[in-house]
Amino acid sequence: MNTSQIEKGLETKHHIDQTLKAMIVEMPFHKITVQEVTKRCNIHRKTFYIHYPSLDDYFIELQDTIYNQLMMVNDHNFKDVDEINYELLMQVVYDFINCDQSFYNYLMQANSYMFIFNGVKKRYVKHVKTYILKKYHCNDKVAQIISSYVLENIVHCYRMWLEQPDEISFLEYQKLTANLVYHGLKSLNEIPK
């Protein structure tokens, strides 16, 4: 295979990926078909199958891509730290979501695509658990509970904020949730009226 064929193949794969991302926002999971993807991309079905043996393979790769991008940002911020900064941890998640906000917001809210986000979240919890184990020298189950608690609260609160983003600014929301996750209910005494 020469260089131009490889480049053309990469362009085709990118086009398929972008088309599928657009389709995800447009329609529920059960309505996405290879036939519709190939029609929109103006490619033959065999071309699609060269890149993805099935639609499931695309969604698995999408999970991997999201997770790997999140890990790059996460590891850059937490690789050599002694103290776990939960505000920074939350900021990393929010910054990542905001890099493609409309797409990630949709993934977090659409029930038919929740499996994508849940797959990423499950792997991310395991990753954050390694920081907690290293920092607190606690047992594995305790670290799992802490990392799950932090991430579940970030996601749950963010989904609530997305329902009415005009009611409170994103910065206020971020500070409030960081305080709640990091300091617990005691931080409610510090809420501006």
N, C-alpha and C positions, 0 to 999 in steps of 0.2 A: 504494500500500500504506500503510495507516495504522499508527500506532505499536503498537497492540495486535497486529496481524498480524505485525509485525516481531518483537515480543517473544515471541509464540507460536512463531514460526519458530526463534528463537534457543534457546528452551526445548526445542523438539523436537530440534534439532541437539545440544544438550548431553546430552539423554537418549540419543540414538543413540550419542554418544561414550562416555558412561559405560557403556552396555550393551556396546559393543564392547570396552572396557577389561576389563570383567568376563569377557567371553567369551574374551579373550586368555589370561587366567589359568586359565580352566576347560578349554580345549581347544586342540589343535594348529591351526595356521594352515589346513590343508587342510579342516578341518571347519566353519569359519566360512562361513556363507552369508547372502546378503541375506534369504532367506526366514526363516531363524532369527532374524536381527536384527529384522526387521519384526514377527515373531510376539512376540518378547520385549518390544518397544517398544509393541506394540499400535497399529501404524501401517500404512498402505497402502504397498506397494512404491514407488508413484510419489512418496510423501512422502520416502522414503529417497533416491530418485534426484534429488530437488530439491536435496538437501544434498551428495550424493556421486554422481557419475556411475557409479562402480564401487567395489567394496571396495578396490581398489588405491589409489584416490584418498584414501580414509580413511587408509590406511597411509602414504601420502606426506605427508598433512597431519599425521599423528602425528609423523613424523620431523621435519617443519618446526617443530612446536610444541615438541618436546623440545629441538631444537637452539636455537631462539630463546630459550627459557627459560634454557638453560645459558649462552648468550651474554650475556644480561642480567646474570647473576651474575658471569660471567667478566670482562666489560668494566668492570663496577663496581669490581672488585678490581685490574685490570691496566691501566686506561686510560692513566695518566700515571706509570708506574713506570720507573725506570732499571735496576733489578736484577730479574731474573726470580726470584721466590721459588717454588721447586718445591714446597715444603711447602704453601704457600698455594694453588698450582695444584691440588695433590692434594686439599686441603681443600675447595676450590670444587667439584670433581667429587663428592667424598663427600657434601658438604652437599646438593648437588643430588639425588643418588640417594636420600638419606635423606628428602627432602621427600615422596616417595611410595614408600617403601622396598620394600614388598611387590611393587608393580607393576614397578619398575625392576630389582629383584633377579631377578624372574621373566624379564624381557626379556633379562637378561644370561646367564641359565642355560638357557633353552629354545632348543634348536637350531632349531625351526621359526620362531622369531621373531628369530633372530640378525640377519637382514637389516635389521630396524628399527634395532637398536643399531649395527650396522656402518655404516649410512648416516649416522647421527649422528656416529659416531666419525670417519669419513672427513672430514666437513666440519669437525669440531672440530680435527683434526690440521692442516688447512690454516689454520685461524684461529690456532692457537698458533704455527704456523710464522711468521706475520707478526710476532709478538713477538720470536721468536728472530732473524729477519732484522734487525729494528730494533736489537736489543741487541748482537748479535755481528758484524754486518756480514759474514756469511758468505755463501757461495753458496746458491742455492735448494735444491739437493739435500741439502746438509749440514743445513740448517734442517729439511727434510722428515724426514730420518733422526732428528734429535734429537727433534722433536715426536712422531713415530711411536713412538720408543723410550719416551719418557715415558708417553704415553697407553696404549700396549700393555701396559706393565708395571703401570700403575695397574689396568687392567681385568683382566689375568690374575691378579694377586695378589688382587684383590678377589673374583674368582670362586673362587679357592682358599680364601679365608677363609670365604666363604659356605657351603662344604661342611661346615665344622666351626667355627661361630662361637663355641662355648663353650670351645674350646681356648686361645684367646688373646683378650683384650679388644679391642674395636674401637680404643681409643686406643693400645694397645700395637702393634696391627697397623699403624695409621696411621703411628706414629713409625718403626717398622721399615721399612716400604715407602718412606716419604719419605727416610729415610737411605740406603736402597739405591739409589733412583733418583737422589738428589742427590749422594751421596758415593761410590756404587759399593760394591764388595766390601770396601773399607777399613773401612767402617762396621760390618762384622761383628765387629770387635774390640771394639766398644762395646756389644754385645748383653748385657743382664743375664742371668745364668745362673739 
